[in-house]
Amino acid sequence: MTLTADEKYMLRALELAELGRGNVSPNPMVGCVIVHNDAIIGEGYHMKYGGPHAEPNAVNSVKEQALLKESTVYVTLEPCAHFGKTPPCANLLVEKQVEKVVIAVADSNPLVGGKGIKILQDAGIEVVTGVLERHARQLNKRFFTTIEKKRPYVILKWAQTKDGFIARANYDSKWISNSYCRQLVHKWRAEEDAIMVGTKTAHFDDPKLNVRDWHGENPLRIVLDKQLTLDKNLHLFDHSIPTLCYNLLKDESEKNLTYVKLKDHFDIEDILNDLHHRKVQSVIIEGGSYLLQKFIQSELWDEARVFTGNDTFESGIVAPKLKQRASETLNIMGDCLEIFEQNKPHS
């Protein structure tokens, strides 16, 4: 497929945006490329939450600032129009009197929502939108889910045997998948805001839910414990990483440990709503089978990542069931990884 010039430079901007993964949430990943006479003269991306956005980073990288007046700016998301932790990027582009701005996708955030585009157009800057929009939405599917569905992007993850079990009858499950799969899981943890397990997984596996075999930030740990029956000597209660414990008995905060009391019915929607208000943009559900199946039945999930190893248990804890067909199947050094999507991104 032959790319247009706009698509070529937007692809580069999307590559740059990807470099911010795991570091900018709850902000979106954004990349920016500045082109003059068919040559890139500036690049930038949003590197860290609270730090400069992609546009100022790209503008500041241009050595000959006078060329900006004759340049086209390619940006993967509509430039912001409000004062947050940084000044509005749309105003900066107006100040620099750039000639044209090409935008992949408009921002769904009500604080922006077309206001950035209007600022540019009112200043006489030519604006083009929708270039590689599907790619841009896919890149920031967590951000768009949070804005549009008012909940975090939910990723289900489990490993199952060839005959469809996630653990033996005594809940022992180590190790179904190979070491390469387990390293990949740690990479995923570094890319998402939070990770959740149910009571039985916490009790029988005593997981740390941190990032060990990859470089990156530890996710927020979440455990469900209705009656607060879990042993406080478990790794989840070691105060080493910020942790939420959803329960029916108390609201209480300790160092890196917050107990959140829910309503009597302990609804998944209530949990996701609370996480949304805490600005958690994405969460991995790592088990157990009952909790995973609850998310599936409620249709409150966006993506599932399922490893299938080569061992068989013949009996035990049955793996969750999905109605969808896998959208992608990968071979991870002999083990199978299937990716399922609840909703395809908008085109």
C-alpha positions, 0 to 999 in steps of 0.5 A, a space after each residue: 500500500 502506497 502511503 500519502 505524505 500525510 500518512 507517512 509523517 503521521 506514522 512517524 508521529 505514532 511511533 514517537 507516541 508509543 515511546 510514552 507507553 507506561 509513563 504518561 497515564 492518565 494522559 494519552 500517548 501523543 507524538 508530534 512531527 514538524 515538517 518543512 519542505 518535505 523534511 522533518 525538522 522537529 520531533 517530540 512526544 509526551 514523555 512523562 505525566 506532568 511533563 511537557 506535551 508532544 507539541 512543545 517538545 517537538 517545537 523546542 527541537 527545531 533549530 531554526 525557529 523561523 521555519 515554523 511559519 512555513 511548516 506542517 505539524 503532524 500530531 496524533 491527537 488534537 492539541 489541548 486547549 486547556 490549562 492543566 499541568 502544562 499550558 495549552 498546546 493549541 495556543 503554542 502552535 498559534 503563537 509560532 504561526 505554523 502554516 498547517 496542522 494535521 491531526 490523526 484523531 479529535 480528543 473526546 475529552 470534554 475539556 478539549 473536544 474540538 476546542 483545540 481545532 477551533 483555536 487553530 482555525 480561528 487563527 487562520 491555520 489550515 487544519 486536516 483531521 482523520 489521518 490514520 484515525 483508526 491507528 491513533 484510536 487503537 494506540 490510545 484505546 485506554 484513554 478513549 475507553 476512560 473518557 467515553 465509557 467512564 471506566 478503565 480499559 479492562 484486560 483479562 489475562 490467564 494461562 490454561 493447560 491444553 485441556 482447559 484448566 487454570 489450576 489443579 483442584 488444590 489451586 496449584 497452578 505453577 507453572 502452566 506457561 513458559 518463562 518467556 510468557 511470564 516475562 511478557 506478563 511482567 512487561 504488560 504489568 509495566 504498561 498498565 495502571 493497575 492489576 487485580 486478583 480475587 480472594 482465592 488467587 491472593 490466598 493460594 498463590 500469594 502473588 507480589 503483582 509487581 514488575 520483576 522481569 522487566 523495567 518499568 513502574 509497578 502497577 497499583 495492586 488491587 485485591 478483592 476480600 469481601 470479609 477481610 479474611 486474607 492473611 495480612 502476612 501475604 505479599 499484597 499487604 506488605 506496604 511495598 506498593 500502593 494497594 487497594 483492598 475492596 471489602 464490605 467492612 471498612 474504609 481505612 488507609 495505611 501506608 500504601 494500603 487503602 481499604 475501600 468499603 463497597 455496597 452490600 452486593 459487591 458489584 464489579 461496576 462499583 469497583 470500576 467506577 471507583 477506579 475511574 474516579 481514582 484516574 486508573 486508566 487500565 487494569 489487568 484482571 489476573 484471576 482467579 477463574 470466578 473473578 474473570 468469569 464475572 467480568 466476562 458475564 458482565 461484558 465489562 472487559 475490552 481485551 483478553 490475553 490467554 496463554 495455553 501451555 503444553 501440559 494437561 491436568 485432566 481435572 481441576 479449576 476450569 478456565 474461563 470461557 469466551 464466546 469471541 474468536 481470537 483476533 490474533 494468535 502468537 507462538 511464544 517459544 512453544 506456548 500459544 498466546 491468543 488475543 481476544 477483543 470485546 469491541 473493535 476500535 472505531 474506524 
